């Protein structure tokens, strides 16, 4: 049994916390792509950055979300 099967509500709270703690531009970009179906180009224009930076902001937040519930040893670079 993994964490999702044991405590789905606790996992969702942790994921929501990761998103809430993200810095505003990255959080706004992530939420717009995931829930508003905004394109990278549209968000790049809206925020005055390149589409590649939009992609990196999403990847950065997705990485943090994927690490939720994992043992701390997997996050050795975040000491």
Secondary structure, 3 states (H helix, E strand, C coil): CCHHHHCHHHHHHHHHHHHHHCCHHHHHHHHHHHHCCCCHHHHHHHHCCCHHHHHHHHHHHHHHHHCCCCCHHHHHHHC
